[in-house]
Amino acid sequence: MIRILSVDDHPLLRSGIGALIGTQPDMQLVGEASNGKEAVQLHQELNPDVTLMDLQMPGMNGLDASYPAKFLTNSASAAAAS
């Protein structure tokens, strides 16, 4: 099972990503965050296999959030979108 964390400041996009992941038998949406700060916190708590992250978000953006998330866990894969 691939455990996925979705990070985007647009709720509709997060909802759509969650719906798509929900149709895949080998994937599970383990969490959602609306900004980089939440993403880092959830990444520490949930240790997802993959993090789908928007690059342009208010506060801490996706690029800034990806560095602490990568170093705070053993294995971290990220896909960024803008």
FENURUR-V802984 format. One line per field, one symbol per residue. psi: psi as a letter, one per 40 degrees, with the letter a starting at -180 (. if undefined). Layout:
psi = ???
//
This chain:
psi = hhhhhhhiehddddddddddddeheeihheiiieidddddddddddgidihhhidgiibhidddddddddeeidhhhihii.
//
